[in-house]
Amino acid sequence: MELGERRISWAARAMPVLTAIGARFDDEKPLSGLTIAACLHVTAETAVLMGALRAGGARIALAASNPLSTQDDVAEALGGYDISVYARAGVDRGTYYRHIHQALDISPDLVLDDGCDLVNILHTERTDLLGQVSGGCEETTTGVIRLRQMSAEGALRFPVVAVNDTRTKRMFDNRYGTGQSTLDGIMRATNTMLAGKTVVVAGFGYCGRGVAERAKGLGSRVVVTEVDPVKALDATLQGYEVMGMGRAAEEGDVFITVTGNRDVIRGEHLAVMKDGAILANAGHFDVEIDVRALDGLGVEVHRGVRPNTDEYVLADGRRLLLLAEGRLVNLTAAEGHPAAVMDLSFSAQALAVTWLAKERFGLAPGVYDVPGEIDVEVARLKLAATGVEIDTLTAEQEEYLHSWRYGS
């Protein structure tokens, strides 16, 4: 427990905005009397968020959103916050889902999700609780995609706030956080030098842009694969090579999937890769790299040739290196985003929870954006915490922006 407490304390140092929000919650108790079931990565940064919500008066049960990202010492330390934690590093799939069910046993008023697994179980296996749940928040791109599909089909039974879609989250977390932490995970797992390597980035959304930028900054030749013509054009205009995965598979040294979709790297791609090619996934679920196809191609598998690195030997002697079992490489082989990044994401999450607590009964089922004023407040607090000053509009400028009568 002591190690977990130290880890949480270290994270809190780099999270001044969320710490200030937690202090405010402790005074105001905006979540008093509410129960929250959360399915998030059980890390030190998440612990700071849980502490803020607990200070606000909520009763909380927490399960892991990925069995390989759980920090066991943090999970243990969270017990001292009077939070029920159902998470353990490395559990099998059955235990992972059992932990989510245990978190739901709290009979939540609100839910926090990262990937939509908890919400999915509520709508399929725990429908008895749907009458109790009045709202939720979703943290990541993959989860928002699933939720919007549920909403389009009329299946979603309560309002959910898409925390992932705030400007601060997409800019700071998805782009800069994912960019840095993904390459951190790859380098920890392989100790490879990225300068001079060809890095193939599959997907050029906010996360893919961040990965591409960081790889380019380290001296890599960066190739982007995309299915969206607009994003592909954007990558081209930013100076990246854009091609299909069929061709990129023959040229890449390191492959990073960041799409939120399945089977991005398939058997036909694996079959033509170079000896020693590195395969890493930075999408939420372990479906972007077809690991079953890799199992079928491998005549030998050497598990743990390095921590979080498995070597697959193909029939012709070529070796492919799969990192983190195809799961989130930044949270499995490294420590995820730096705490300073999660300060913004979790601050928006905390403020969105309190907004939802007030507004939930007036909202129809569906997916909602975080109110713009929350996004602005988070950015303002972060700038203040880092000592950055910005200008304010004059009265004349305000008038000009809100009037159509001025000409050139």
N, C-alpha and C positions, 0 to 999 in steps of 0.2 A: 504493500500500500504506500509505503514511503516513496518508492521510486515513481509510482504513478502520480503522487502529489507533487513531486518535483517537476515531473514532465508537464503537468497541468499549469503549475506556477510559471514555468518557463514560457509556455504558450501565451499565458495571460499578459506577460510583459509586452508582447507584440500585438496585443488586441485592446488598445486603449478605448476604442469606440464601444465595443461590446461590454467592456468593464464598466464604463460610465453608464451605459444603458442598464446593466445589472444593478448598479447602485440606485438608479432612479426607480427601477422596478421594486427594489427592496423597500423604498419609501412609499410607493403608490399602490403596490399589490394589485396590478391590473388583471391578474389571472387567478385571483383568490377563488377557491371553490371549484376550479376546473381540473379535469383529468386529461392528460395528454399521453398518447401512445406514439412513440417515435421509432422510426427505422432509419438509422443514419450510420455512417462510418464511426465506429467507437474509437475516437482518437482524442488526444489532449485538447484539440481545438473544439471538438464537439462537447467535451466536458465543460468548457467555459460557457458555451451556449446553454447547456443543461443547467448550469449553476445560475445563470441569469433568469431563466424561466422558473426555476425553483424559488429564487428570491422573489419573483413576482407572485408567488402564492400557488403555483400549479403543483399538482401531484403527477409524477412522471414515471412511465415505464419505457425503457429503451432496449431495442434489439438492434443487431448489426445489419447493415445493408450489404455487407460483403464479408464472408467469413475469413478472408485473408488480410483484411485491413484492420482487424480488431487489435488494439493494444491491451493485452490482458491486465497489465498493471494499472492502466487507466480505468478499465472496467471495474477492477477491485476498489480503486480509490473512490469511484462514483458512489459506492455504497455509503460512504461517509457524508454524502450530500443528501441522504435520504431519498435516493433514486433507485428504483428497481431496475437492474441491468440483466439482460438475457443475451449474453454474447461471449464467445470464446474463440480465440484464433484457431483457424484451421479445421473447423468442424465440417462434417459432411453435409450434403444437401438436405437430407432429412432433418438433421438437427438445426440447421439454419432456419428452415421453415417452422419447426417446432418453437424456436425462440420467438419468432414473430407472433405466433399464436399466443405464447405466454405474455408478451407485451400487450396484446389486445385484451387479455383477460382483465385488464384494469377497467374495462368498459369506458373507453375514452369519449370525452366531449369533442376533442380536437385531435387530429393526427398530423404528424410530420413525417414526410417520406423522402427517400432518396433513391429513385428508380421505379417507384410505383408498385413494388411487391406487396407492401402492407395494404395499400388501397385495393389492389387486385384481390388479395385474400379476403378482405372485407366484403367485396362484391361477389365472391364465389363460394367461399367456405364459411364465412362468419357473418352471414346476412342477418343473423339475429341481433347484431350490434348496430345495424345501419340506422335504426330509429334513434339511437343515442348520439351518434356522430353528427355534428352540425357543421363541420368545416375542416379543411386541411391545408397544408402547404407542401409544395413539391420543390426539391432542391436542384434537380439535375435535368439536362436536356432530354435524355432518354425517357425519364419519367413523364415529362411534359408531353412528349410525343404520344405516349400511351394514353395519357389522360385526355388529350384533345380528341383522340380516336374514340375513347369511351363516351365523351360528351357528344361527339357527332352522331354516334349510334344511339343516343338516348339512354345509355347504361349507367352513367355517373349519377349517383344519388345525393350528392352534397356539393357545396361550392369548394373549390380548391384554388389557392393562390399560387401562380406560377412564379415562385421566387427566382427561379433560374433566368427568367426573361427580363429582369431589371437591367438597366444600362450599366449600373456599377458591377453587377454580377457577371454579365457577359464580357465586359471590358477587363475587369481586374482578375476575376476568378478564372473564367474560361480561357481567356487569352494569355494573360501573364502567368497565372497560377499553373494551369495545365501545361503551358509551354515549358516552364522551368522544371516542374516536378516530374514530368514524363521523361525528360532527358536525364534528370537526376537518377530516376529508377533504372534506366537503361545502363548508365555508366556504373552505378553501384553493382548491378547484376553481372556485368560483363567486363568491366574495367577497360572498355574499348576506347580508342581515340576516334572522335567523330570528325576531326579535321581531315579533309580529303576523301571522306567516305561519301557514297551516294545514299542519301536518306530519302526513302519514299514515304510521303505522308498521304494517307488515304482519307480524304475529306478536308474541305477548306472552309468549314464553318469557323466560329470564334475559336474553338479549341484547336482546330487544325492550323489556323493562321498563327496561333501562338507557338505551336510546335515547330512549324516551318521557320518562323522568325528566329527562334532560339537555335535551331540546327544550323541555319545560315550564319548566324553570329558566331558559331563555333567552327566555321570553316567548311561546312559540309556543302556538297552539291545537293540541292533539294529538288526532288521531283514530286509533283502533286498529281493525284488521281481524283477525279470527280465525276458525278453523274449530273450535276446541276450546271447548265451552260453559263449562268450568270456568275456563279462562284468560280468556275473554271476560267472565265474571262478575267475576273478579278485577280486570280493567281497569276495569269499570264502577264497582266499589266504591272504586277508587282515584281516581275522578273523571274518567276519560277518556271521551270519546264513543266508542261502539263501533257500527260499521255494516259492511255488506258493501262489498266493493271496488267493486261497480257504482255505488253511490251516492258512496262516498268519492272515486272517480276524478273526479267532477264538481266536488268541493269543494277538493281538495288543491292546495297550491302546491309542496310537496316530498314525494316519496314515497320511503320507505326500506323495503326488503324484508329481513326477518330471520327467515326461516322454515325454511330447509334443504330446501325443496321447489321444484319447478319451476313455471313459468308462473303465478306469483302475480299478475303484472301482464300481461294478455293484450291482444290486438288490440282487443277491444271496450272495454277500459278506456282504452287509449291514444287511441281515437277520440273520446272525450268530454272529455279533459283540457283544462285552461285553456292559453291561450297562455303560454309561458314556464315551464311546469311542469318541475320538476327530478326526474330519476329516478336513484336511487342504490341499490345493493345492498350489504348488509353480511353476506350469507350466503356460505358458503365457495365455492360454484361459481357460474358465470355463467349460471345457468339460471332464476333467479327472475324476471327481467324478460325477456319474450319479445322479444329483440333482432331476430330475423328478422321478426316481425310489424311492428316499428318500421321496419325496412328497407323493408318492403313499403308502408307508409303514407307514407314520406317521398318527396317528389318532388325534394328537394334535401337533400344532407347536407354540412354544413360541419364538417370535422374540425378539432379543435384550436382552436376559437374562443377558448378559454382552455386552459391545460394540463389535460389529463385531462377535457376537456369537448367533446362533439360535439353539434352542433345539427342537429336533423332538422326540415325545413320540410314541413308537410303541405299537401295540395292547397288548403285554404282559407286558407293563410297562417299558421296557428298554428305555433308553434315549440316543440318539446320538447327538453329538454337531457338527454342521457345522460352520466352520469359514469363514468369508468374502464372504458368499454366494457361496462358491466354486471358487471364483476368487483368484488372486494372493495374498496370505496371507501376504507376506512380504511388499507389497506396500499398502495394504488395512488396515491391522491391525497394521502395523508399518510404518516406513519411508523409506522402501527399503534399498538398499545397503548404507553403510557409504560413505560419500563424498570421502574419500581417495580411495575407490574402483573405484568409477565412474571417478575419475581423470584419471586413465589409460584407461578405456573404451572410454570415451569421447575424450581423447587426440588422440587415434587411429582413432576415428570417424572424428575429425576435420582435421587431416592430410590426411585421406583417401578422404575426400571431396575435398581438394585442389589438390590431385593427380588426382582424377576423373575429376575435372574441366579442367585439362590440357590434359588428355589422352582420354576423353570420345568419341571424334569423330573418333578415331582410333580403338575403341573396338566394336566388334560384340555383339549383344544381348547375354546375358548369365550371369552366376554367377562367380565372380572373387574373388580370395583371395586377402587380403591386401598385398601389396608388403612387402617382408621380411624386407627391410631396415626401413620401418615405425615401425614395431613391435620392432625392435632393438633400434630405436631412442627413442621410448616411454619408454622402459625399462631403457635405459641409463639415460634419463632425470629424471626418478623416483628415480633411485639409487643416482644420484647427489643431488636431492632435499632432500633426507633423509641422506646424508652424508656418503653413503656406497661406498667404493673403491673396485675395482676388478682388477685382473691382466690383462695384455695385452700380446699377443703372441710375442715372439722374432722373429727375421727374420729367424732364423734356424727352429723354430717351424712352421712358415708359409710355408717355403719351404718344410718341411717334409709332411705337410698336403696336399700339392698340387702336390706331386710327387709320382709316382708309382715305382720309381727305388730303393727306400730304402728297404732293407730286414730286417730280424731279427738280 
